[in-house]
Amino acid sequence: MKLFKISNGKLQATTTEIPEIKPNEVLVKIKAISLNYRDILVTEGSGKWKPTENRIPGSDAAGKVIKIGNKVTNFKEGDNVTSLILPNWETGKLNTDKLKDSLGGSDRDGIMAEYVVFPENALHKFPNYLSFEEAATLPVAALTAWNAVVEQSNLKLGDTILLIGTGGVSLFALQFAKLAGYRVIITSSSDEKLQKATALGAHHTINYKTTENWIKEVLKLTNNKGVDQVIDVVGGSHISQSLQCVKSEGTVSMVGVIDGTSGVIDTGTIMMKAARIQGIETGSTEMYNNMLRAFQLHEIHPVIDKTFAFDDTLDAFAYLKKAQHMGKISIVL
Ligand SMILES: NC(=O)c1ccc[n+]([C@@H]2O[C@H](COP(=O)([O-])OP(=O)(O)OC[C@H]3O[C@@H](n4cnc5c(N)ncnc54)[C@H](OP(=O)(O)O)[C@@H]3O)[C@@H](O)[C@H]2O)c1
């Protein structure tokens, strides 16, 4: 079978035998993969994401079960499944043990292969109205947005949420915020992407590159009070900008690390606004299940920007790095 491994900080195509399964494992023929910003961090070996040599990257896949071990109880041959990035976070609150063994990270191999063996708890069935390509976008970006916008949010119908950029997490956040009845302000570096965001239901759009003071625009839209919640996918010093946008006692959901894992944060504003900074880690299997119920009920379709063939995975990574996409980037097998 074909697969991709990380060698010397670079992704390399290679081949190997189809792996054998143990009694509690499931063999899946991968049909679609979706890329995340994290895949760049892992492949390039940034900070805590640095993998061991020959790591198979990738966390998000959808495929068909083709063989089950004799102790597997939740799946049968022929089931359509997605991966789960954090198999050990099944329910309840997060702790450090639940973060162990994340797929395609520093701890264990991921999904960038034609066939992948999963422990039973790293898989989940998905609603059958979704294609494999659509389902593959759910394990990280959708679940993270769901966690931030639904599970950890205290917003009510009509409250205002600010979404930063039009990447994978932000567009799922837009779809969930619309379902929840929030007023949505979204920013982007591209007017074309903002037009598409309006078509998806955003109430207000701001180009953060061409607007002289985009924060002032956010405040204008809220009678200078600020928004109820910001989903900040940039992180680093950008958190200070989100703090300027949030109202007193509002929440900044700290999701991303595009601007790195540290920065200069205006702690005075946190205090004066009594603001809440809420770190968001992807989510649990229980949350994934809650999210899939909403997908099934509302037949939500993920926004997929571009699809690549498995042999063109390096091009897909290069496209992700260019950051010109809107929503998700897919690979089909
Ligand atoms: N905490 C978690 O569990 C978790 C889960 C998923 C992702 N993440 C993190 O969240 C971040 C976003 O992930 P993603 O998959 O949505 O990424 P993505 O699809 O690559 O989207 C990133 C988007 O952010 C916007 N952006 C980039 N730099 C910006 C800046 N300086 N100011 C404002 N907007 C900016 C851009 O939108 P425009 O092109 O519209 O300008 C860009 O397309 C990444 O750091 C990722 O690692 C964390």
The ligand as a MOL file (V3000), in Angstrom:
LIG
                    3D

  0  0  0     0  0            999 V3000
M  V30 BEGIN CTAB
M  V30 COUNTS 48 52 0 0 0
M  V30 BEGIN ATOM
M  V30 1 N -7.2280 23.9270 19.5590 0
M  V30 2 C -7.4680 22.9570 18.7150 0
M  V30 3 O -7.8200 21.8550 19.0800 0
M  V30 4 C -7.3390 23.2700 17.2640 0
M  V30 5 C -8.0720 22.5420 16.3230 0
M  V30 6 C -8.0170 22.9240 14.9820 0
M  V30 7 C -7.2030 23.9830 14.6140 0
M  V30 8 N -6.4720 24.6170 15.5530 0 CHG=1
M  V30 9 C -5.6100 25.7340 15.1950 0
M  V30 10 O -6.4440 26.8040 14.7650 0
M  V30 11 C -5.7800 27.5410 13.7610 0
M  V30 12 C -6.6790 27.6110 12.5400 0
M  V30 13 O -6.8560 26.3100 12.0400 0
M  V30 14 P -7.5850 26.0890 10.6490 0
M  V30 15 O -7.4990 24.6310 10.3670 0
M  V30 16 O -8.9050 26.7430 10.6440 0 CHG=-1
M  V30 17 O -6.5720 26.8930 9.6930 0
M  V30 18 P -6.7060 27.3230 8.2120 0
M  V30 19 O -7.7830 26.5560 7.5200 0
M  V30 20 O -5.3390 27.2930 7.6390 0
M  V30 21 O -7.2360 28.8400 8.3030 0
M  V30 22 C -6.4850 29.8630 8.8130 0
M  V30 23 C -7.1130 31.2150 8.4070 0
M  V30 24 O -6.8630 32.1440 9.4340 0
M  V30 25 C -6.8530 33.4570 8.8780 0
M  V30 26 N -5.6510 34.1700 9.3450 0
M  V30 27 C -4.3620 33.7950 9.2200 0
M  V30 28 N -3.5470 34.7260 9.7720 0
M  V30 29 C -4.3640 35.7020 10.2490 0
M  V30 30 C -4.1280 36.9370 10.9280 0
M  V30 31 N -2.9050 37.3650 11.2240 0
M  V30 32 N -5.1930 37.6740 11.2760 0
M  V30 33 C -6.4500 37.2600 11.0150 0
M  V30 34 N -6.7340 36.0950 10.3770 0
M  V30 35 C -5.7000 35.3550 9.9870 0
M  V30 36 C -6.8250 33.3020 7.3660 0
M  V30 37 O -8.1480 33.5980 6.8790 0
M  V30 38 P -8.3610 34.4690 5.5350 0
M  V30 39 O -7.6930 33.6870 4.4330 0
M  V30 40 O -9.8360 34.5470 5.3930 0
M  V30 41 O -7.7210 35.7960 5.7570 0
M  V30 42 C -6.4870 31.8280 7.1920 0
M  V30 43 O -7.0110 31.2780 6.0130 0
M  V30 44 C -4.4390 26.8460 13.5460 0
M  V30 45 O -3.4670 27.4780 14.3270 0
M  V30 46 C -4.6790 25.4400 14.0420 0
M  V30 47 O -3.5010 24.8070 14.4500 0
M  V30 48 C -6.5260 24.2890 16.8540 0
M  V30 END ATOM
M  V30 BEGIN BOND
M  V30 1 1 1 2
M  V30 2 2 2 3
M  V30 3 1 2 4
M  V30 4 1 4 5
M  V30 5 2 4 48
M  V30 6 2 5 6
M  V30 7 1 6 7
M  V30 8 2 7 8
M  V30 9 1 8 9
M  V30 10 1 8 48
M  V30 11 1 9 10
M  V30 12 1 9 46
M  V30 13 1 10 11
M  V30 14 1 11 12
M  V30 15 1 11 44
M  V30 16 1 12 13
M  V30 17 1 13 14
M  V30 18 2 14 15
M  V30 19 1 14 16
M  V30 20 1 14 17
M  V30 21 1 17 18
M  V30 22 2 18 19
M  V30 23 1 18 20
M  V30 24 1 18 21
M  V30 25 1 21 22
M  V30 26 1 22 23
M  V30 27 1 23 24
M  V30 28 1 23 42
M  V30 29 1 24 25
M  V30 30 1 25 26
M  V30 31 1 25 36
M  V30 32 1 26 27
M  V30 33 1 26 35
M  V30 34 2 27 28
M  V30 35 1 28 29
M  V30 36 1 29 30
M  V30 37 2 29 35
M  V30 38 1 30 31
M  V30 39 2 30 32
M  V30 40 1 32 33
M  V30 41 2 33 34
M  V30 42 1 34 35
M  V30 43 1 36 37
M  V30 44 1 36 42
M  V30 45 1 37 38
M  V30 46 2 38 39
M  V30 47 1 38 40
M  V30 48 1 38 41
M  V30 49 1 42 43
M  V30 50 1 44 45
M  V30 51 1 44 46
M  V30 52 1 46 47
M  V30 END BOND
M  V30 END CTAB
M  END
